[in-house]
């Protein structure tokens, strides 16, 4: 999962299916349709995942995301 996340994060091309698999792996029990309705990708979620996967976030001087590395 970590490698997939890094690819998504660095390309800014996010797959809701990946987030659903992550949710299910963490014990979530809603079906995909419900998950899709309530799912909201935001900066806090990305920061949490960066930390969980022990990634370093590189930002430019204006605090704009460049990429994550490990």
MODELLER restraints for C-alpha pairs under 7 A, 6 or more apart:
rsr = mdl.restraints
at = mdl.atoms
rsr.add(forms.Gaussian(group=physical.xy_distance, feature=features.Distance(at['CA:2:A'], at['CA:53:A']), mean=6.40, stdev=0.5))
rsr.add(forms.Gaussian(group=physical.xy_distance, feature=features.Distance(at['CA:6:A'], at['CA:68:A']), mean=6.84, stdev=0.5))
rsr.add(forms.Gaussian(group=physical.xy_distance, feature=features.Distance(at['CA:8:A'], at['CA:14:A']), mean=5.30, stdev=0.5))
rsr.add(forms.Gaussian(group=physical.xy_distance, feature=features.Distance(at['CA:10:A'], at['CA:67:A']), mean=5.09, stdev=0.5))
rsr.add(forms.Gaussian(group=physical.xy_distance, feature=features.Distance(at['CA:10:A'], at['CA:68:A']), mean=6.39, stdev=0.5))
rsr.add(forms.Gaussian(group=physical.xy_distance, feature=features.Distance(at['CA:20:A'], at['CA:32:A']), mean=6.88, stdev=0.5))
rsr.add(forms.Gaussian(group=physical.xy_distance, feature=features.Distance(at['CA:54:A'], at['CA:70:A']), mean=6.78, stdev=0.5))
rsr.add(forms.Gaussian(group=physical.xy_distance, feature=features.Distance(at['CA:55:A'], at['CA:68:A']), mean=6.04, stdev=0.5))
rsr.add(forms.Gaussian(group=physical.xy_distance, feature=features.Distance(at['CA:55:A'], at['CA:69:A']), mean=5.53, stdev=0.5))
rsr.add(forms.Gaussian(group=physical.xy_distance, feature=features.Distance(at['CA:55:A'], at['CA:70:A']), mean=4.81, stdev=0.5))
rsr.add(forms.Gaussian(group=physical.xy_distance, feature=features.Distance(at['CA:56:A'], at['CA:68:A']), mean=5.42, stdev=0.5))
rsr.add(forms.Gaussian(group=physical.xy_distance, feature=features.Distance(at['CA:56:A'], at['CA:69:A']), mean=5.23, stdev=0.5))
rsr.add(forms.Gaussian(group=physical.xy_distance, feature=features.Distance(at['CA:56:A'], at['CA:70:A']), mean=5.98, stdev=0.5))
rsr.add(forms.Gaussian(group=physical.xy_distance, feature=features.Distance(at['CA:57:A'], at['CA:67:A']), mean=6.04, stdev=0.5))
rsr.add(forms.Gaussian(group=physical.xy_distance, feature=features.Distance(at['CA:57:A'], at['CA:68:A']), mean=4.45, stdev=0.5))
rsr.add(forms.Gaussian(group=physical.xy_distance, feature=features.Distance(at['CA:57:A'], at['CA:69:A']), mean=6.59, stdev=0.5))
rsr.add(forms.Gaussian(group=physical.xy_distance, feature=features.Distance(at['CA:58:A'], at['CA:65:A']), mean=6.34, stdev=0.5))
rsr.add(forms.Gaussian(group=physical.xy_distance, feature=features.Distance(at['CA:58:A'], at['CA:66:A']), mean=5.42, stdev=0.5))
rsr.add(forms.Gaussian(group=physical.xy_distance, feature=features.Distance(at['CA:58:A'], at['CA:67:A']), mean=5.36, stdev=0.5))
rsr.add(forms.Gaussian(group=physical.xy_distance, feature=features.Distance(at['CA:58:A'], at['CA:68:A']), mean=5.93, stdev=0.5))
rsr.add(forms.Gaussian(group=physical.xy_distance, feature=features.Distance(at['CA:59:A'], at['CA:65:A']), mean=4.59, stdev=0.5))
rsr.add(forms.Gaussian(group=physical.xy_distance, feature=features.Distance(at['CA:59:A'], at['CA:66:A']), mean=5.14, stdev=0.5))
rsr.add(forms.Gaussian(group=physical.xy_distance, feature=features.Distance(at['CA:60:A'], at['CA:66:A']), mean=6.51, stdev=0.5))
